[in-house]
């Protein structure tokens, strides 16, 4: 049985099985746990994220592992209605754009934390994949960030 790690919009981490059921594994990060206490500026200072696979001003000392971070955001029915009106009459949906921005910021933060947990100081080849799930009156945005956690050292 495979498990998928999910990070909800409030920072709660849980796992779902192949049937889409939420399962307890004992590895969940408690709501309001230590991940929220990590300073964003410190994360950005200590872990470089880049879409590049070759860093010309750094040596890759060690490739640690492929890492991912996932985030699922619910788009409530009223947001969906207003987004639909924006689509129908032209223009941009601020609510949808804000949700996308929040999801992106969340997964990039989680990617940095995953790298730090493995002892890496950079993630190269970062890729963001967006998907939407909808049905039964619910709409969810699913975002996965992936990359290779590495240890880098500045070239002389």
N, CA, C and O atoms as a DFTB+ gen file, in Angstrom:
624 C
 N C O
     1  1       0.847      -1.179       0.000
     2  2       0.000       0.000       0.000
     3  2       0.889       1.237       0.000
     4  3       1.745       1.371       0.874
     5  1       0.707       2.146      -0.959
     6  2       1.466       3.385      -1.009
     7  2       0.743       4.503      -0.289
     8  3      -0.485       4.582      -0.320
     9  1       1.502       5.360       0.355
    10  2       0.930       6.506       1.054
    11  2       1.425       7.783       0.409
    12  3       2.583       7.871      -0.001
    13  1       0.541       8.783       0.317
    14  2       0.917      10.109      -0.162
    15  2       0.864      11.064       1.007
    16  3      -0.094      11.070       1.780
    17  1       1.908      11.875       1.132
    18  2       1.970      12.874       2.192
    19  2       1.265      14.128       1.698
    20  3       1.545      14.599       0.595
    21  1       0.364      14.670       2.489
    22  2      -0.414      15.854       2.127
    23  2      -0.180      16.931       3.179
    24  3      -0.219      16.664       4.380
    25  1       0.066      18.161       2.704
    26  2       0.149      19.306       3.604
    27  2      -1.058      20.188       3.325
    28  3      -1.190      20.735       2.230
    29  1      -1.924      20.328       4.297
    30  2      -3.131      21.138       4.149
    31  2      -2.780      22.619       4.249
    32  3      -1.674      22.974       4.657
    33  1      -3.719      23.478       3.876
    34  2      -3.480      24.921       3.878
    35  2      -3.153      25.465       5.258
    36  3      -2.505      26.506       5.371
    37  1      -3.590      24.780       6.315
    38  2      -3.293      25.250       7.668
    39  2      -1.984      24.685       8.207
    40  3      -1.644      24.902       9.371
    41  1      -1.244      23.956       7.361
    42  2       0.043      23.413       7.764
    43  2      -0.021      22.005       8.320
    44  3       1.020      21.396       8.568
    45  1      -1.221      21.469       8.523
    46  2      -1.352      20.108       9.040
    47  2      -0.869      19.116       7.985
    48  3      -1.195      19.248       6.805
    49  1      -0.101      18.135       8.411
    50  2       0.414      17.112       7.511
    51  2      -0.285      15.797       7.827
    52  3      -0.402      15.407       8.988
    53  1      -0.751      15.117       6.778
    54  2      -1.359      13.807       6.962
    55  2      -1.080      12.964       5.731
    56  3      -0.484      13.450       4.770
    57  1      -1.500      11.710       5.746
    58  2      -1.227      10.792       4.658
    59  2      -2.529      10.198       4.148
    60  3      -3.473       9.998       4.911
    61  1      -2.573       9.912       2.817
    62  2      -3.726       9.237       2.235
    63  2      -3.240       7.960       1.559
    64  3      -2.136       7.918       1.016
    65  1      -4.072       6.918       1.594
    66  2      -3.699       5.659       0.957
    67  2      -4.182       5.641      -0.486
    68  3      -4.730       6.629      -0.976
    69  1      -3.976       4.506      -1.171
    70  2      -4.347       4.376      -2.583
    71  2      -5.845       4.542      -2.821
    72  3      -6.262       4.855      -3.936
    73  1      -6.657       4.334      -1.784
    74  2      -8.107       4.485      -1.900
    75  2      -8.558       5.915      -1.627
    76  3      -9.750       6.215      -1.693
    77  1      -7.604       6.803      -1.321
    78  2      -7.946       8.182      -1.016
    79  2      -8.386       8.398       0.418
    80  3      -8.913       9.460       0.751
    81  1      -8.174       7.398       1.279
    82  2      -8.576       7.508       2.678
    83  2      -7.437       8.076       3.507
    84  3      -6.272       7.742       3.295
    85  1      -7.783       8.927       4.442
    86  2      -6.794       9.503       5.348
    87  2      -6.382       8.447       6.374
    88  3      -7.236       7.788       6.967
    89  1      -5.070       8.286       6.581
    90  2      -4.577       7.287       7.532
    91  2      -3.614       7.921       8.519
    92  3      -2.929       8.894       8.206
    93  1      -3.576       7.361       9.701
    94  2      -2.631       7.796      10.731
    95  2      -1.394       6.923      10.618
    96  3      -1.504       5.703      10.493
    97  1      -0.227       7.531      10.661
    98  2       1.015       6.765      10.562
    99  2       1.923       6.994      11.754
   100  3       2.913       6.284      11.927
   101  1       1.595       7.980      12.577
   102  2       2.480       8.320      13.679
   103  2       3.570       9.286      13.260
   104  3       4.345       9.745      14.099
   105  1       3.644       9.611      11.943
   106  2       4.673      10.527      11.459
   107  2       4.130      11.931      11.224
   108  3       4.876      12.813      10.798
   109  1       2.846      12.157      11.493
   110  2       2.244      13.454      11.225
   111  2       2.897      14.548      12.062
   112  3       3.254      14.338      13.221
   113  1       3.042      15.710      11.452
   114  2       3.527      16.874      12.189
   115  2       2.320      17.486      12.875
   116  3       1.326      17.775      12.209
   117  1       2.372      17.693      14.189
   118  2       1.217      18.245      14.889
   119  2       0.842      19.620      14.359
   120  3       1.703      20.403      13.958
   121  1      -0.457      19.900      14.362
   122  2      -0.942      21.210      13.952
   123  2      -0.276      22.261      14.829
   124  3      -0.275      22.141      16.054
   125  1       0.289      23.290      14.207
   126  2       1.006      24.304      14.971
   127  2       2.355      23.802      15.449
   128  3       2.952      24.379      16.358
   129  1       2.842      22.720      14.834
   130  2       4.104      22.105      15.247
   131  2       5.305      22.927      14.854
   132  3       5.183      24.070      14.414
   133  1       6.465      22.330      15.020
   134  2       7.711      23.070      14.869
   135  2       7.938      23.613      13.464
   136  3       8.704      24.563      13.304
   137  1       7.297      23.046      12.433
   138  2       7.492      23.565      11.077
   139  2       7.058      25.030      10.974
   140  3       7.676      25.809      10.249
   141  1       6.003      25.404      11.694
   142  2       5.523      26.781      11.628
   143  2       6.456      27.733      12.366
   144  3       6.436      28.939      12.121
   145  1       7.272      27.196      13.267
   146  2       8.166      28.037      14.057
   147  2       9.480      28.334      13.352
   148  3      10.295      29.098      13.868
   149  1       9.701      27.745      12.181
   150  2      10.934      27.986      11.445
   151  2      10.812      29.314      10.715
   152  3       9.861      29.524       9.962
   153  1      11.764      30.208      10.930
   154  2      11.764      31.538      10.343
   155  2      11.977      31.453       8.826
   156  3      12.943      30.846       8.364
   157  1      11.062      32.070       8.052
   158  2      11.165      32.047       6.592
   159  2      12.458      32.665       6.087
   160  3      13.058      32.148       5.144
   161  1      12.902      33.767       6.699
   162  2      14.139      34.407       6.251
   163  2      15.339      33.502       6.469
   164  3      16.230      33.441       5.622
   165  1      15.372      32.795       7.598
   166  2      16.462      31.847       7.868
   167  2      16.450      30.723       6.841
   168  3      17.504      30.293       6.371
   169  1      15.251      30.248       6.492
   170  2      15.149      29.195       5.485
   171  2      15.734      29.662       4.161
   172  3      16.513      28.944       3.534
   173  1      15.357      30.874       3.734
   174  2      15.834      31.400       2.458
   175  2      17.339      31.633       2.473
   176  3      18.006      31.444       1.456
   177  1      17.880      32.044       3.623
   178  2      19.322      32.257       3.746
   179  2      20.088      30.943       3.684
   180  3      21.203      30.901       3.163
   181  1      19.505      29.876       4.209
   182  2      20.225      28.616       4.371
   183  2      19.975      27.574       3.293
   184  3      20.749      26.626       3.167
   185  1      18.909      27.730       2.511
   186  2      18.599      26.742       1.479
   187  2      18.279      27.461       0.170
   188  3      17.279      28.171       0.066
   189  1      19.136      27.268      -0.815
   190  2      18.943      27.840      -2.143
   191  2      17.986      26.954      -2.933
   192  3      18.151      25.734      -2.961
   193  1      16.990      27.555      -3.572
   194  2      16.102      26.841      -4.489
   195  2      16.327      27.384      -5.884
   196  3      16.387      28.598      -6.075
   197  1      16.453      26.492      -6.867
   198  2      16.621      26.943      -8.244
   199  2      16.059      25.908      -9.216
   200  3      16.072      24.707      -8.945
   201  1      15.569      26.396     -10.344
   202  2      15.111      25.498     -11.400
   203  2      16.287      24.977     -12.218
   204  3      16.141      24.032     -12.992
   205  1      17.439      25.590     -12.046
   206  2      18.637      25.174     -12.784
   207  2      19.115      23.808     -12.306
   208  3      18.909      23.432     -11.152
   209  1      19.752      23.076     -13.205
   210  2      20.358      21.806     -12.813
   211  2      21.877      21.914     -12.744
   212  3      22.546      21.041     -12.191
   213  1      22.410      22.982     -13.306
   214  2      23.849      23.252     -13.245
   215  2      24.032      24.616     -12.592
   216  3      23.440      25.603     -13.027
   217  1      24.848      24.666     -11.552
   218  2      25.126      25.923     -10.853
   219  2      26.555      26.333     -11.192
   220  3      27.505      25.699     -10.733
   221  1      26.714      27.373     -11.982
   222  2      28.038      27.747     -12.470
   223  2      28.930      28.350     -11.396
   224  3      30.154      28.265     -11.505
   225  1      28.356      28.958     -10.361
   226  2      29.186      29.566      -9.321
   227  2      29.262      28.717      -8.054
   228  3      29.757      29.181      -7.027
   229  1      28.772      27.470      -8.122
   230  2      28.831      26.545      -6.984
   231  2      29.285      25.170      -7.462
   232  3      29.018      24.780      -8.599
   233  1      29.962      24.450      -6.599
   234  2      30.254      23.036      -6.825
   235  2      29.209      22.218      -6.081
   236  3      28.868      22.516      -4.936
   237  1      28.711      21.192      -6.739
   238  2      27.809      20.270      -6.056
   239  2      28.683      19.229      -5.374
   240  3      29.301      18.390      -6.030
   241  1      28.725      19.295      -4.053
   242  2      29.554      18.389      -3.259
   243  2      28.901      17.010      -3.138
   244  3      29.585      15.986      -3.153
   245  1      27.566      16.998      -3.018
   246  2      26.859      15.726      -2.842
   247  2      25.407      15.881      -3.258
   248  3      24.744      16.857      -2.908
   249  1      24.928      14.906      -4.004
   250  2      23.500      14.819      -4.304
   251  2      22.885      13.964      -3.204
   252  3      23.241      12.795      -3.050
   253  1      21.966      14.541      -2.442
   254  2      21.438      13.866      -1.258
   255  2      20.261      12.962      -1.605
   256  3      20.288      11.767      -1.311
   257  1      19.225      13.527      -2.231
   258  2      18.026      12.743      -2.526
   259  2      17.059      13.581      -3.352
   260  3      17.157      14.808      -3.387
   261  1      16.133      12.912      -4.011
   262  2      15.012      13.587      -4.662
   263  2      13.993      13.868      -3.565
   264  3      13.658      12.985      -2.776
   265  1      13.504      15.100      -3.521
   266  2      12.534      15.459      -2.487
   267  2      11.295      16.079      -3.116
   268  3      11.342      16.622      -4.220
   269  1      10.190      15.987      -2.395
   270  2       8.935      16.585      -2.845
   271  2       8.232      17.240      -1.668
   272  3       8.480      16.918      -0.506
   273  1       7.366      18.151      -1.997
   274  2       6.476      18.774      -1.018
   275  2       5.130      18.927      -1.708
   276  3       5.062      19.310      -2.876
   277  1       4.076      18.630      -0.991
   278  2       2.739      18.672      -1.556
   279  2       1.848      19.586      -0.735
   280  3       2.043      19.761       0.467
   281  1       0.869      20.164      -1.411
   282  2      -0.077      21.035      -0.724
   283  2      -1.439      20.904      -1.406
   284  3      -1.540      20.946      -2.632
   285  1      -2.471      20.748      -0.600
   286  2      -3.837      20.684      -1.114
   287  2      -4.609      21.849      -0.520
   288  3      -4.655      22.017       0.699
   289  1      -5.213      22.650      -1.382
   290  2      -6.007      23.788      -0.935
   291  2      -7.430      23.616      -1.419
   292  3      -7.658      23.292      -2.584
   293  1      -8.386      23.829      -0.536
   294  2      -9.790      23.817      -0.920
   295  2     -10.172      25.176      -1.476
   296  3      -9.830      26.212      -0.905
   297  1     -10.873      25.164      -2.577
   298  2     -11.411      26.398      -3.152
   299  2     -12.900      26.358      -2.840
   300  3     -13.638      25.561      -3.420
   301  1     -13.345      27.219      -1.921
   302  2     -14.748      27.104      -1.514
   303  2     -15.692      27.530      -2.625
   304  3     -15.285      28.184      -3.585
   305  1     -16.935      27.160      -2.486
   306  2     -17.939      27.358      -3.525
   307  2     -18.094      28.825      -3.918
   308  3     -18.306      29.124      -5.093
   309  1     -17.991      29.750      -2.952
   310  2     -18.153      31.167      -3.272
   311  2     -16.969      31.686      -4.077
   312  3     -17.144      32.482      -5.000
   313  1     -15.769      31.241      -3.733
   314  2     -14.598      31.612      -4.524
   315  2     -14.765      31.108      -5.950
   316  3     -14.472      31.826      -6.905
   317  1     -15.242      29.855      -6.096
   318  2     -15.429      29.270      -7.417
   319  2     -16.454      30.052      -8.233
   320  3     -16.271      30.254      -9.434
   321  1     -17.534      30.493      -7.584
   322  2     -18.568      31.260      -8.284
   323  2     -17.988      32.577      -8.790
   324  3     -18.184      32.936      -9.951
   325  1     -17.269      33.303      -7.917
   326  2     -16.695      34.584      -8.327
   327  2     -15.601      34.407      -9.372
   328  3     -15.450      35.249     -10.257
   329  1     -14.838      33.324      -9.278
   330  2     -13.829      33.038     -10.296
   331  2     -14.515      32.781     -11.631
   332  3     -14.035      33.217     -12.677
   333  1     -15.653      32.063     -11.591
   334  2     -16.418      31.795     -12.800
   335  2     -16.959      33.069     -13.418
   336  3     -16.974      33.204     -14.642
   337  1     -17.407      34.013     -12.588
   338  2     -17.892      35.300     -13.096
   339  2     -16.761      36.080     -13.752
   340  3     -16.957      36.702     -14.796
   341  1     -15.584      36.049     -13.146
   342  2     -14.431      36.730     -13.748
   343  2     -14.115      36.128     -15.100
   344  3     -13.813      36.845     -16.054
   345  1     -14.187      34.779     -15.183
   346  2     -13.919      34.108     -16.449
   347  2     -14.956      34.500     -17.494
   348  3     -14.616      34.731     -18.655
   349  1     -16.224      34.575     -17.085
   350  2     -17.305      34.873     -18.018
   351  2     -17.231      36.302     -18.539
   352  3     -17.506      36.548     -19.714
   353  1     -16.865      37.242     -17.680
   354  2     -16.861      38.647     -18.068
   355  2     -15.461      39.181     -18.353
   356  3     -15.287      40.376     -18.592
   357  1     -14.500      38.332     -18.331
   358  2     -13.122      38.769     -18.552
   359  2     -12.509      39.242     -17.252
   360  3     -13.214      39.464     -16.268
   361  1     -11.229      39.393     -17.249
   362  2     -10.556      39.851     -16.036
   363  2      -9.873      38.716     -15.310
   364  3      -9.869      37.568     -15.754
   365  1      -9.299      39.072     -14.184
   366  2      -8.532      38.111     -13.400
   367  2      -9.227      37.864     -12.070
   368  3      -9.791      38.780     -11.472
   369  1      -9.180      36.640     -11.623
   370  2      -9.779      36.281     -10.344
   371  2      -8.732      36.407      -9.248
   372  3      -7.821      35.585      -9.147
   373  1      -8.871      37.447      -8.428
   374  2      -7.921      37.671      -7.332
   375  2      -7.938      36.525      -6.335
   376  3      -6.890      36.139      -5.817
   377  1      -9.126      35.971      -6.057
   378  2      -9.200      34.888      -5.072
   379  2      -8.426      33.665      -5.551
   380  3      -7.706      33.036      -4.775
   381  1      -8.576      33.333      -6.822
   382  2      -7.846      32.186      -7.367
   383  2      -6.354      32.471      -7.404
   384  3      -5.549      31.610      -7.047
   385  1      -5.974      33.674      -7.833
   386  2      -4.556      34.035      -7.869
   387  2      -3.941      33.996      -6.474
   388  3      -2.817      33.524      -6.309
   389  1      -4.659      34.484      -5.478
   390  2      -4.145      34.459      -4.104
   391  2      -3.990      33.029      -3.596
   392  3      -3.028      32.719      -2.893
   393  1      -4.931      32.162      -3.950
   394  2      -4.838      30.760      -3.543
   395  2      -3.632      30.096      -4.193
   396  3      -2.906      29.348      -3.538
   397  1      -3.414      30.364      -5.477
   398  2      -2.249      29.812      -6.177
   399  2      -0.947      30.314      -5.557
   400  3      -0.007      29.542      -5.367
   401  1      -0.894      31.596      -5.245
   402  2       0.305      32.184      -4.634
   403  2       0.575      31.549      -3.270
   404  3       1.713      31.200      -2.954
   405  1      -0.475      31.404      -2.471
   406  2      -0.330      30.812      -1.142
   407  2       0.142      29.355      -1.241
   408  3       0.984      28.918      -0.455
   409  1      -0.397      28.614      -2.199
   410  2       0.019      27.220      -2.399
   411  2       1.491      27.156      -2.795
   412  3       2.241      26.328      -2.277
   413  1       1.905      28.030      -3.713
   414  2       3.309      28.049      -4.159
   415  2       4.243      28.367      -2.998
   416  3       5.250      27.685      -2.808
   417  1       3.919      29.394      -2.224
   418  2       4.760      29.765      -1.085
   419  2       4.847      28.629      -0.071
   420  3       5.905      28.393       0.513
   421  1       3.741      27.929       0.137
   422  2       3.712      26.825       1.099
   423  2       4.607      25.672       0.656
   424  3       5.401      25.171       1.452
   425  1       4.492      25.242      -0.608
   426  2       5.300      24.091      -1.040
   427  2       6.777      24.430      -1.137
   428  3       7.621      23.572      -0.878
   429  1       7.108      25.659      -1.503
   430  2       8.528      26.025      -1.560
   431  2       9.122      26.068      -0.155
   432  3      10.271      25.675       0.051
   433  1       8.345      26.539       0.799
   434  2       8.791      26.515       2.204
   435  2       9.001      25.071       2.662
   436  3      10.019      24.756       3.278
   437  1       8.042      24.198       2.361
   438  2       8.150      22.782       2.735
   439  2       9.353      22.117       2.069
   440  3      10.022      21.284       2.682
   441  1       9.630      22.483       0.814
   442  2      10.783      21.921       0.104
   443  2      12.082      22.306       0.812
   444  3      12.980      21.479       0.969
   445  1      12.173      23.564       1.234
   446  2      13.357      24.013       1.985
   447  2      13.505      23.232       3.292
   448  3      14.609      22.826       3.655
   449  1      12.398      23.025       3.992
   450  2      12.436      22.286       5.260
   451  2      12.877      20.843       5.021
   452  3      13.684      20.308       5.781
   453  1      12.352      20.210       3.970
   454  2      12.754      18.837       3.640
   455  2      14.256      18.772       3.370
   456  3      14.933      17.853       3.830
   457  1      14.775      19.750       2.624
   458  2      16.212      19.785       2.330
   459  2      17.020      19.918       3.617
   460  3      17.994      19.193       3.822
   461  1      16.617      20.843       4.480
   462  2      17.314      21.027       5.759
   463  2      17.300      19.753       6.593
   464  3      18.309      19.393       7.201
   465  1      16.164      19.072       6.620
   466  2      16.051      17.831       7.390
   467  2      17.014      16.758       6.898
   468  3      17.409      15.877       7.662
   469  1      17.396      16.829       5.614
   470  2      18.331      15.859       5.046
   471  2      19.777      16.344       5.104
   472  3      20.688      15.630       4.684
   473  1      19.992      17.549       5.621
   474  2      21.343      18.090       5.706
   475  2      21.804      18.790       4.438
   476  3      22.989      19.092       4.297
   477  1      20.888      19.053       3.513
   478  2      21.228      19.731       2.259
   479  2      21.116      21.242       2.435
   480  3      20.415      21.724       3.325
   481  1      21.817      21.985       1.572
   482  2      21.731      23.442       1.622
   483  2      21.223      24.036       0.306
   484  3      21.272      25.250       0.108
   485  1      20.736      23.173      -0.594
   486  2      20.168      23.649      -1.854
   487  2      19.259      22.578      -2.439
   488  3      19.383      21.390      -2.140
   489  1      18.336      23.041      -3.289
   490  2      17.497      22.134      -4.063
   491  2      17.585      22.608      -5.505
   492  3      17.235      23.746      -5.815
   493  1      18.056      21.725      -6.389
   494  2      18.199      22.084      -7.800
   495  2      17.125      21.375      -8.623
   496  3      16.533      20.389      -8.183
   497  1      16.887      21.899      -9.830
   498  2      15.893      21.299     -10.709
   499  2      14.487      21.375     -10.154
   500  3      13.680      20.470     -10.369
   501  1      14.186      22.455      -9.436
   502  2      12.861      22.590      -8.812
   503  2      11.782      22.673      -9.897
   504  3      11.907      23.421     -10.867
   505  1      10.735      21.891      -9.707
   506  2       9.618      21.847     -10.642
   507  2       8.318      21.942      -9.849
   508  3       8.178      21.312      -8.800
   509  1       7.371      22.727     -10.349
   510  2       6.051      22.863      -9.720
   511  2       4.998      22.292     -10.659
   512  3       4.937      22.660     -11.832
   513  1       4.178      21.401     -10.145
   514  2       3.092      20.809     -10.927
   515  2       1.765      21.071     -10.229
   516  3       1.575      20.702      -9.070
   517  1       0.844      21.718     -10.955
   518  2      -0.477      22.053     -10.421
   519  2      -1.523      21.097     -10.997
   520  3      -1.460      20.719     -12.167
   521  1      -2.481      20.716     -10.157
   522  2      -3.630      19.927     -10.607
   523  2      -4.858      20.415      -9.857
   524  3      -4.755      20.962      -8.759
   525  1      -6.016      20.210     -10.461
   526  2      -7.264      20.553      -9.780
   527  2      -8.127      19.307      -9.723
   528  3      -8.260      18.580     -10.708
   529  1      -8.707      19.072      -8.565
   530  2      -9.661      17.991      -8.387
   531  2     -11.000      18.634      -8.083
   532  3     -11.088      19.524      -7.237
   533  1     -12.051      18.185      -8.772
   534  2     -13.367      18.714      -8.445
   535  2     -14.408      17.619      -8.620
   536  3     -14.224      16.673      -9.386
   537  1     -15.474      17.771      -7.909
   538  2     -16.574      16.816      -7.971
   539  2     -17.358      16.855      -6.681
   540  3     -16.826      17.233      -5.637
   541  1     -18.602      16.474      -6.744
   542  2     -19.494      16.458      -5.593
   543  2     -19.519      17.813      -4.888
   544  3     -19.578      17.875      -3.660
   545  1     -19.473      18.892      -5.661
   546  2     -19.557      20.239      -5.105
   547  2     -18.283      20.728      -4.444
   548  3     -18.281      21.787      -3.816
   549  1     -17.197      19.974      -4.574
   550  2     -15.940      20.375      -3.957
   551  2     -14.901      20.609      -5.040
   552  3     -14.895      19.945      -6.077
   553  1     -14.033      21.557      -4.779
   554  2     -12.951      21.848      -5.703
   555  2     -11.669      21.992      -4.895
   556  3     -11.611      22.775      -3.947
   557  1     -10.647      21.240      -5.269
   558  2      -9.381      21.258      -4.546
   559  2      -8.247      21.535      -5.525
   560  3      -8.245      21.040      -6.652
   561  1      -7.292      22.326      -5.080
   562  2      -6.086      22.591      -5.847
   563  2      -4.963      21.784      -5.216
   564  3      -4.751      21.848      -4.005
   565  1      -4.247      21.029      -6.029
   566  2      -3.161      20.178      -5.561
   567  2      -1.883      20.665      -6.228
   568  3      -1.824      20.781      -7.452
   569  1      -0.874      20.946      -5.436
   570  2       0.398      21.430      -5.965
   571  2       1.527      20.571      -5.418
   572  3       1.611      20.330      -4.214
   573  1       2.392      20.111      -6.315
   574  2       3.562      19.324      -5.923
   575  2       4.810      20.061      -6.389
   576  3       4.917      20.455      -7.551
   577  1       5.752      20.242      -5.467
   578  2       7.072      20.786      -5.801
   579  2       8.063      19.644      -5.655
   580  3       7.998      18.879      -4.692
   581  1       8.976      19.526      -6.606
   582  2       9.990      18.479      -6.514
   583  2      11.334      19.039      -6.947
   584  3      11.410      20.057      -7.636
   585  1      12.379      18.365      -6.535
   586  2      13.730      18.769      -6.896
   587  2      14.736      17.811      -6.289
   588  3      14.367      16.848      -5.617
   589  1      16.004      18.081      -6.529
   590  2      17.078      17.266      -5.973
   591  2      17.759      18.043      -4.862
   592  3      18.301      19.125      -5.088
   593  1      17.727      17.481      -3.656
   594  2      18.416      18.092      -2.513
   595  2      19.910      17.825      -2.675
   596  3      20.329      16.687      -2.887
   597  1      20.705      18.885      -2.572
   598  2      22.155      18.767      -2.751
   599  2      22.890      19.578      -1.692
   600  3      22.324      20.453      -1.037
   601  1      24.159      19.259      -1.550
   602  2      25.051      20.068      -0.723
   603  2      25.974      20.793      -1.688
   604  3      26.684      20.168      -2.477
   605  1      25.956      22.126      -1.616
   606  2      26.766      22.930      -2.529
   607  2      27.802      23.734      -1.757
   608  3      27.669      23.989      -0.560
   609  1      28.845      24.125      -2.497
   610  2      29.895      24.960      -1.926
   611  2      30.281      25.993      -2.977
   612  3      30.494      25.657      -4.142
   613  1      30.370      27.244      -2.560
   614  2      30.717      28.346      -3.463
   615  2      32.092      28.104      -4.079
   616  3      33.034      27.733      -3.378
   617  1      32.207      28.315      -5.401
   618  2      33.506      28.194      -6.075
   619  2      34.391      29.364      -5.687
   620  3      33.905      30.462      -5.416
   621  1      35.691      29.120      -5.662
   622  2      36.655      30.194      -5.321
   623  2      36.825      31.171      -6.442
   624  3      37.593      32.125      -6.318
